[in-house]
């Protein structure tokens, strides 16, 4: 069978980055709607770039700038000050293919340096879905939301599960979102999210309870989302993962390919 993976291009890179940033923005708006905005959510849209800040939640994905080009290099000092004034260790994600030499010079002047790589993966959604013996995947409803959230907290080893659950029950009704619960031998085992933005399907936040790993739940969650993305008419399936992580390896096993890696820049004195 011919490989249907599209040829890498800057357009594809931009599509994936946009989908991931819009997904993050949607997550943050759920928190912003909590009475009094207790997490301290803020964000800026800078033409095609995004800046995110969560003053009271030191999660990397909520405290970063993504996709600056040289046309916005003059924004770097103000963005660094924006993070510093909130006592946040912000990071800048450099998107391959976008001219950014002036951005890197500005970050160097602010004593930032590249410290990590983050992988962008992509492919074509595949119809049909199979899972390992004993593994099932279902779409989350109001009746199974608590099981999903318990799995999510366990999979991500969240230090305050009840606080997380209070804050994110709004995920169930977010536009473009579908939540999934994976089971092994009937036991809730893993969670995952599919975010649709036009014809781009972004696979987000999949995690499996450490006590139930090794049975194919993570792989099944990815394959089910791929099948549902194909059924929804998406022509691009994508995700992100830490470079050489287990998540990246599972995505490659499921048929995704590495599109590129983003360079992560952080302040030198605050690693």
C-alpha positions as YAML, in Angstrom:
chain: A
units: angstrom
residues:
- id: 1
  name: UNK
  ca: [0.00, 0.00, 0.00]
- id: 2
  name: UNK
  ca: [1.33, 3.44, -0.93]
- id: 3
  name: UNK
  ca: [2.42, 5.73, 1.88]
- id: 4
  name: UNK
  ca: [-0.16, 8.52, 2.20]
- id: 5
  name: UNK
  ca: [1.86, 10.67, 4.61]
- id: 6
  name: UNK
  ca: [2.06, 14.17, 3.11]
- id: 7
  name: UNK
  ca: [5.49, 15.56, 2.21]
- id: 8
  name: UNK
  ca: [6.82, 17.82, 4.99]
- id: 9
  name: UNK
  ca: [6.25, 21.52, 4.39]
- id: 10
  name: UNK
  ca: [6.17, 24.78, 6.31]
- id: 11
  name: UNK
  ca: [2.41, 24.88, 5.76]
- id: 12
  name: UNK
  ca: [2.03, 21.57, 7.62]
- id: 13
  name: UNK
  ca: [4.28, 22.77, 10.44]
- id: 14
  name: UNK
  ca: [2.19, 25.92, 10.82]
- id: 15
  name: UNK
  ca: [-1.05, 23.90, 10.79]
- id: 16
  name: UNK
  ca: [0.16, 21.64, 13.61]
- id: 17
  name: UNK
  ca: [1.49, 24.53, 15.69]
- id: 18
  name: UNK
  ca: [-1.73, 26.51, 15.22]
- id: 19
  name: UNK
  ca: [-3.90, 23.53, 16.23]
- id: 20
  name: UNK
  ca: [-1.80, 22.87, 19.34]
- id: 21
  name: UNK
  ca: [-1.86, 26.53, 20.35]
- id: 22
  name: UNK
  ca: [-5.62, 26.81, 19.84]
- id: 23
  name: UNK
  ca: [-6.06, 23.67, 21.93]
- id: 24
  name: UNK
  ca: [-3.93, 25.22, 24.68]
- id: 25
  name: UNK
  ca: [-5.92, 28.45, 24.43]
- id: 26
  name: UNK
  ca: [-9.14, 26.45, 24.81]
- id: 27
  name: UNK
  ca: [-7.74, 24.70, 27.91]
- id: 28
  name: UNK
  ca: [-6.73, 28.01, 29.41]
- id: 29
  name: UNK
  ca: [-10.10, 29.61, 28.77]
- id: 30
  name: UNK
  ca: [-11.75, 26.82, 30.76]
- id: 31
  name: UNK
  ca: [-9.58, 27.88, 33.71]
- id: 32
  name: UNK
  ca: [-10.11, 31.58, 33.00]
- id: 33
  name: UNK
  ca: [-13.87, 31.10, 33.35]
- id: 34
  name: UNK
  ca: [-13.52, 29.84, 36.94]
- id: 35
  name: UNK
  ca: [-14.84, 32.50, 39.36]
- id: 36
  name: UNK
  ca: [-12.15, 35.10, 39.97]
- id: 37
  name: UNK
  ca: [-9.70, 33.54, 37.48]
- id: 38
  name: UNK
  ca: [-7.80, 31.90, 40.39]
- id: 39
  name: UNK
  ca: [-5.04, 30.46, 38.20]
- id: 40
  name: UNK
  ca: [-4.20, 33.90, 36.81]
- id: 41
  name: UNK
  ca: [-4.72, 33.07, 33.14]
- id: 42
  name: UNK
  ca: [-3.47, 35.57, 30.57]
- id: 43
  name: UNK
  ca: [-2.62, 35.28, 26.88]
- id: 44
  name: UNK
  ca: [-1.58, 37.41, 23.93]
- id: 45
  name: UNK
  ca: [-2.13, 36.82, 20.21]
- id: 46
  name: UNK
  ca: [0.80, 38.28, 18.25]
- id: 47
  name: UNK
  ca: [-0.22, 37.93, 14.58]
- id: 48
  name: UNK
  ca: [0.59, 34.22, 14.01]
- id: 49
  name: UNK
  ca: [2.37, 33.78, 17.35]
- id: 50
  name: UNK
  ca: [0.90, 32.99, 20.77]
- id: 51
  name: UNK
  ca: [1.97, 33.96, 24.29]
- id: 52
  name: UNK
  ca: [0.51, 32.13, 27.31]
- id: 53
  name: UNK
  ca: [0.79, 32.80, 31.03]
- id: 54
  name: UNK
  ca: [-0.72, 31.09, 34.09]
- id: 55
  name: UNK
  ca: [0.60, 32.96, 37.11]
- id: 56
  name: UNK
  ca: [-0.35, 30.32, 39.69]
- id: 57
  name: UNK
  ca: [0.15, 27.16, 37.62]
- id: 58
  name: UNK
  ca: [3.81, 26.46, 36.73]
- id: 59
  name: UNK
  ca: [3.00, 24.15, 33.81]
- id: 60
  name: UNK
  ca: [5.32, 24.59, 30.82]
- id: 61
  name: UNK
  ca: [2.57, 24.56, 28.19]
- id: 62
  name: UNK
  ca: [0.75, 27.41, 29.97]
- id: 63
  name: UNK
  ca: [3.82, 29.65, 30.30]
- id: 64
  name: UNK
  ca: [5.43, 30.08, 26.90]
- id: 65
  name: UNK
  ca: [5.68, 31.98, 23.64]
- id: 66
  name: UNK
  ca: [5.26, 30.05, 20.39]
- id: 67
  name: UNK
  ca: [6.07, 30.94, 16.79]
- id: 68
  name: UNK
  ca: [7.72, 34.37, 16.87]
- id: 69
  name: UNK
  ca: [9.22, 35.50, 13.56]
- id: 70
  name: UNK
  ca: [11.84, 38.15, 12.92]
- id: 71
  name: UNK
  ca: [9.06, 40.68, 12.34]
- id: 72
  name: UNK
  ca: [8.26, 40.32, 16.06]
- id: 73
  name: UNK
  ca: [11.81, 40.20, 17.45]
- id: 74
  name: UNK
  ca: [11.27, 43.58, 19.09]
- id: 75
  name: UNK
  ca: [8.59, 41.95, 21.27]
- id: 76
  name: UNK
  ca: [11.11, 39.71, 23.05]
- id: 77
  name: UNK
  ca: [12.23, 42.10, 25.85]
- id: 78
  name: UNK
  ca: [8.62, 42.97, 26.72]
- id: 79
  name: UNK
  ca: [7.63, 39.29, 26.76]
- id: 80
  name: UNK
  ca: [10.58, 38.42, 29.01]
- id: 81
  name: UNK
  ca: [9.49, 41.23, 31.35]
- id: 82
  name: UNK
  ca: [5.90, 39.93, 31.15]
- id: 83
  name: UNK
  ca: [7.01, 36.57, 32.55]
- id: 84
  name: UNK
  ca: [9.42, 38.10, 35.08]
- id: 85
  name: UNK
  ca: [6.76, 40.44, 36.50]
- id: 86
  name: UNK
  ca: [4.62, 37.37, 37.19]
- id: 87
  name: UNK
  ca: [7.55, 35.41, 38.66]
- id: 88
  name: UNK
  ca: [7.18, 32.84, 35.90]
- id: 89
  name: UNK
  ca: [9.95, 30.91, 34.16]
- id: 90
  name: UNK
  ca: [8.68, 31.44, 30.63]
- id: 91
  name: UNK
  ca: [9.99, 29.59, 27.61]
- id: 92
  name: UNK
  ca: [10.13, 30.42, 23.91]
- id: 93
  name: UNK
  ca: [9.36, 27.70, 21.36]
- id: 94
  name: UNK
  ca: [11.12, 28.25, 18.04]
- id: 95
  name: UNK
  ca: [9.23, 26.86, 15.05]
- id: 96
  name: UNK
  ca: [11.47, 25.45, 12.27]
- id: 97
  name: UNK
  ca: [11.09, 27.15, 8.89]
- id: 98
  name: UNK
  ca: [9.97, 30.53, 10.24]
- id: 99
  name: UNK
  ca: [12.73, 33.17, 9.85]
- id: 100
  name: UNK
  ca: [13.85, 33.88, 13.41]
- id: 101
  name: UNK
  ca: [17.54, 34.84, 13.48]
- id: 102
  name: UNK
  ca: [16.68, 38.22, 15.02]
- id: 103
  name: UNK
  ca: [14.46, 36.49, 17.61]
- id: 104
  name: UNK
  ca: [17.34, 34.23, 18.65]
- id: 105
  name: UNK
  ca: [19.68, 37.22, 18.93]
- id: 106
  name: UNK
  ca: [17.13, 39.00, 21.11]
- id: 107
  name: UNK
  ca: [16.73, 35.93, 23.33]
- id: 108
  name: UNK
  ca: [20.51, 35.59, 23.67]
- id: 109
  name: UNK
  ca: [20.67, 39.23, 24.76]
- id: 110
  name: UNK
  ca: [18.12, 38.38, 27.46]
- id: 111
  name: UNK
  ca: [20.32, 35.49, 28.66]
- id: 112
  name: UNK
  ca: [18.13, 32.78, 27.22]
- id: 113
  name: UNK
  ca: [19.55, 29.63, 25.61]
- id: 114
  name: UNK
  ca: [18.27, 26.51, 23.91]
- id: 115
  name: UNK
  ca: [17.81, 23.75, 26.48]
- id: 116
  name: UNK
  ca: [15.44, 21.15, 24.98]
- id: 117
  name: UNK
  ca: [13.87, 19.75, 21.82]
- id: 118
  name: UNK
  ca: [10.16, 19.05, 21.35]
- id: 119
  name: UNK
  ca: [8.96, 16.79, 18.55]
- id: 120
  name: UNK
  ca: [6.09, 17.49, 16.14]
- id: 121
  name: UNK
  ca: [4.56, 14.33, 14.65]
- id: 122
  name: UNK
  ca: [2.09, 14.02, 11.81]
- id: 123
  name: UNK
  ca: [0.34, 11.66, 9.44]
- id: 124
  name: UNK
  ca: [-2.91, 10.92, 7.67]
- id: 125
  name: UNK
  ca: [-5.89, 9.75, 9.78]
- id: 126
  name: UNK
  ca: [-6.54, 6.05, 9.27]
- id: 127
  name: UNK
  ca: [-10.00, 4.49, 9.21]
- id: 128
  name: UNK
  ca: [-10.68, 1.37, 11.21]
- id: 129
  name: UNK
  ca: [-9.75, 0.65, 14.78]
- id: 130
  name: UNK
  ca: [-8.35, -2.38, 16.56]
- id: 131
  name: UNK
  ca: [-7.03, -2.75, 20.09]
- id: 132
  name: UNK
  ca: [-4.94, -5.26, 22.01]
- id: 133
  name: UNK
  ca: [-6.78, -8.09, 23.81]
- id: 134
  name: UNK
  ca: [-8.63, -6.82, 26.85]
- id: 135
  name: UNK
  ca: [-8.38, -3.17, 25.79]
- id: 136
  name: UNK
  ca: [-11.40, -1.02, 24.88]
- id: 137
  name: UNK
  ca: [-11.78, 2.69, 24.16]
- id: 138
  name: UNK
  ca: [-14.96, 4.73, 24.59]
- id: 139
  name: UNK
  ca: [-16.02, 8.34, 24.14]
- id: 140
  name: UNK
  ca: [-16.51, 10.02, 27.51]
- id: 141
  name: UNK
  ca: [-20.00, 11.11, 28.56]
- id: 142
  name: UNK
  ca: [-21.27, 12.86, 31.67]
- id: 143
  name: UNK
  ca: [-21.67, 9.40, 33.24]
- id: 144
  name: UNK
  ca: [-18.01, 8.48, 32.75]
- id: 145
  name: UNK
  ca: [-16.38, 11.90, 33.19]
- id: 146
  name: UNK
  ca: [-15.20, 11.17, 36.74]
- id: 147
  name: UNK
  ca: [-13.51, 7.94, 35.64]
- id: 148
  name: UNK
  ca: [-11.81, 9.86, 32.82]
- id: 149
  name: UNK
  ca: [-10.57, 12.53, 35.24]
- id: 150
  name: UNK
  ca: [-9.34, 9.91, 37.72]
- id: 151
  name: UNK
  ca: [-7.35, 8.26, 34.91]
- id: 152
  name: UNK
  ca: [-6.04, 11.61, 33.72]
- id: 153
  name: UNK
  ca: [-4.83, 12.53, 37.21]
- id: 154
  name: UNK
  ca: [-3.25, 9.10, 37.72]
- id: 155
  name: UNK
  ca: [-1.61, 9.03, 34.29]
- id: 156
  name: UNK
  ca: [-0.08, 12.48, 34.72]
- id: 157
  name: UNK
  ca: [0.65, 11.82, 38.41]
- id: 158
  name: UNK
  ca: [-1.14, 15.01, 39.40]
- id: 159
  name: UNK
  ca: [-0.26, 16.05, 42.98]
- id: 160
  name: UNK
  ca: [-3.76, 17.42, 43.70]
- id: 161
  name: UNK
  ca: [-6.28, 15.26, 41.81]
- id: 162
  name: UNK
  ca: [-9.37, 16.76, 43.43]
- id: 163
  name: UNK
  ca: [-8.24, 20.29, 42.61]
- id: 164
  name: UNK
  ca: [-7.61, 19.28, 39.01]
- id: 165
  name: UNK
  ca: [-11.05, 17.69, 38.72]
- id: 166
  name: UNK
  ca: [-12.80, 20.76, 40.10]
- id: 167
  name: UNK
  ca: [-11.04, 22.98, 37.58]
- id: 168
  name: UNK
  ca: [-11.42, 20.98, 34.36]
- id: 169
  name: UNK
  ca: [-14.87, 19.41, 34.34]
- id: 170
  name: UNK
  ca: [-15.70, 22.01, 31.68]
- id: 171
  name: UNK
  ca: [-13.57, 20.05, 29.22]
- id: 172
  name: UNK
  ca: [-16.54, 17.81, 28.46]
- id: 173
  name: UNK
  ca: [-18.42, 20.59, 26.67]
- id: 174
  name: UNK
  ca: [-15.56, 22.43, 24.94]
- id: 175
  name: UNK
  ca: [-16.16, 22.98, 21.19]
- id: 176
  name: UNK
  ca: [-13.97, 20.77, 19.02]
- id: 177
  name: UNK
  ca: [-13.04, 18.44, 21.89]
- id: 178
  name: UNK
  ca: [-13.68, 14.71, 22.28]
- id: 179
  name: UNK
  ca: [-12.60, 12.94, 25.47]
- id: 180
  name: UNK
  ca: [-11.68, 9.24, 25.49]
- id: 181
  name: UNK
  ca: [-11.46, 6.66, 28.25]
- id: 182
  name: UNK
  ca: [-9.38, 3.54, 27.73]
- id: 183
  name: UNK
  ca: [-10.03, 0.40, 29.76]
- id: 184
  name: UNK
  ca: [-8.09, -2.78, 30.39]
- id: 185
  name: UNK
  ca: [-10.22, -5.77, 31.31]
- id: 186
  name: UNK
  ca: [-13.00, -3.34, 32.15]
- id: 187
  name: UNK
  ca: [-10.92, -1.18, 34.51]
- id: 188
  name: UNK
  ca: [-10.47, 2.53, 33.68]
- id: 189
  name: UNK
  ca: [-6.84, 2.72, 32.60]
- id: 190
  name: UNK
  ca: [-6.09, 5.69, 30.36]
- id: 191
  name: UNK
  ca: [-7.33, 9.00, 29.05]
- id: 192
  name: UNK
  ca: [-6.88, 11.03, 25.87]
- id: 193
  name: UNK
  ca: [-8.27, 14.05, 24.03]
- id: 194
  name: UNK
  ca: [-8.88, 14.76, 20.34]
- id: 195
  name: UNK
  ca: [-9.09, 18.41, 19.26]
- id: 196
  name: UNK
  ca: [-10.44, 19.23, 15.80]
- id: 197
  name: UNK
  ca: [-9.51, 22.55, 14.19]
- id: 198
  name: UNK
  ca: [-10.88, 22.60, 10.65]
- id: 199
  name: UNK
  ca: [-9.41, 19.52, 8.94]
- id: 200
  name: UNK
  ca: [-6.56, 19.25, 11.43]
- id: 201
  name: UNK
  ca: [-6.93, 16.65, 14.18]
- id: 202
  name: UNK
  ca: [-4.65, 17.19, 17.17]
- id: 203
  name: UNK
  ca: [-4.09, 14.28, 19.58]
- id: 204
  name: UNK
  ca: [-3.56, 15.68, 23.07]
- id: 205
  name: UNK
  ca: [-2.81, 14.72, 26.64]
- id: 206
  name: UNK
  ca: [-2.89, 10.94, 26.49]
- id: 207
  name: UNK
  ca: [-1.74, 9.18, 29.64]
- id: 208
  name: UNK
  ca: [-2.17, 5.77, 31.22]
- id: 209
  name: UNK
  ca: [-2.33, 4.90, 34.92]
- id: 210
  name: UNK
  ca: [1.18, 3.61, 35.80]
- id: 211
  name: UNK
  ca: [-0.40, 0.53, 37.41]
- id: 212
  name: UNK
  ca: [-1.98, -0.46, 34.09]
- id: 213
  name: UNK
  ca: [0.72, 0.37, 31.57]
- id: 214
  name: UNK
  ca: [2.18, -2.17, 29.18]
- id: 215
  name: UNK
  ca: [-1.14, -3.54, 27.90]
- id: 216
  name: UNK
  ca: [-1.55, -1.41, 24.77]
- id: 217
  name: UNK
  ca: [-3.95, 1.20, 26.16]
- id: 218
  name: UNK
  ca: [-1.90, 4.20, 24.99]
- id: 219
  name: UNK
  ca: [-1.65, 2.74, 21.49]
- id: 220
  name: UNK
  ca: [-5.39, 2.00, 21.38]
- id: 221
  name: UNK
  ca: [-6.26, 5.56, 22.42]
- id: 222
  name: UNK
  ca: [-4.15, 6.90, 19.56]
- id: 223
  name: UNK
  ca: [-5.61, 4.52, 16.97]
- id: 224
  name: UNK
  ca: [-9.19, 5.27, 18.05]
- id: 225
  name: UNK
  ca: [-8.57, 9.01, 17.71]
- id: 226
  name: UNK
  ca: [-7.07, 8.46, 14.27]
- id: 227
  name: UNK
  ca: [-10.16, 6.54, 13.15]
- id: 228
  name: UNK
  ca: [-12.52, 9.17, 14.55]
- id: 229
  name: UNK
  ca: [-10.51, 11.95, 12.90]
- id: 230
  name: UNK
  ca: [-10.82, 10.18, 9.56]
- id: 231
  name: UNK
  ca: [-14.56, 9.79, 10.08]
- id: 232
  name: UNK
  ca: [-14.81, 13.53, 10.83]
- id: 233
  name: UNK
  ca: [-13.14, 14.41, 7.52]
- id: 234
  name: UNK
  ca: [-9.75, 15.46, 8.87]
- id: 235
  name: UNK
  ca: [-6.83, 15.17, 6.46]
- id: 236
  name: UNK
  ca: [-4.05, 15.76, 8.99]
- id: 237
  name: UNK
  ca: [-3.45, 13.89, 12.25]
- id: 238
  name: UNK
  ca: [-0.81, 15.37, 14.50]
- id: 239
  name: UNK
  ca: [0.60, 15.53, 17.98]
- id: 240
  name: UNK
  ca: [3.65, 16.61, 19.96]
- id: 241
  name: UNK
  ca: [5.93, 14.80, 22.39]
- id: 242
  name: UNK
  ca: [9.21, 15.14, 24.20]
- id: 243
  name: UNK
  ca: [12.01, 14.03, 21.90]
- id: 244
  name: UNK
  ca: [12.67, 10.25, 22.13]
- id: 245
  name: UNK
  ca: [9.96, 9.83, 24.77]
- id: 246
  name: UNK
  ca: [7.73, 6.77, 25.08]
- id: 247
  name: UNK
  ca: [4.89, 8.87, 23.65]
- id: 248
  name: UNK
  ca: [6.90, 9.66, 20.53]
- id: 249
  name: UNK
  ca: [7.78, 6.00, 20.05]
- id: 250
  name: UNK
  ca: [4.14, 4.93, 20.44]
- id: 251
  name: UNK
  ca: [3.03, 7.51, 17.88]
- id: 252
  name: UNK
  ca: [5.60, 6.26, 15.38]
- id: 253
  name: UNK
  ca: [4.43, 2.68, 15.98]
- id: 254
  name: UNK
  ca: [0.88, 3.87, 15.22]
- id: 255
  name: UNK
  ca: [1.97, 5.30, 11.86]
- id: 256
  name: UNK
  ca: [2.85, 8.91, 12.59]
- id: 257
  name: UNK
  ca: [6.10, 10.39, 11.34]
- id: 258
  name: UNK
  ca: [8.41, 13.03, 12.77]
- id: 259
  name: UNK
  ca: [7.72, 16.32, 11.00]
- id: 260
  name: UNK
  ca: [10.33, 18.42, 12.83]
- id: 261
  name: UNK
  ca: [11.57, 19.39, 16.27]
- id: 262
  name: UNK
  ca: [11.02, 22.72, 17.95]
- id: 263
  name: UNK
  ca: [13.86, 24.33, 19.89]
- id: 264
  name: UNK
  ca: [12.97, 25.28, 23.48]
- id: 265
  name: UNK
  ca: [14.70, 28.37, 24.87]
- id: 266
  name: UNK
  ca: [14.76, 29.10, 28.60]
- id: 267
  name: UNK
  ca: [16.54, 31.64, 30.83]
- id: 268
  name: UNK
  ca: [20.07, 30.44, 31.68]
- id: 269
  name: UNK
  ca: [19.77, 31.11, 35.40]
- id: 270
  name: UNK
  ca: [16.39, 29.40, 35.83]
- id: 271
  name: UNK
  ca: [16.50, 25.92, 34.33]
...
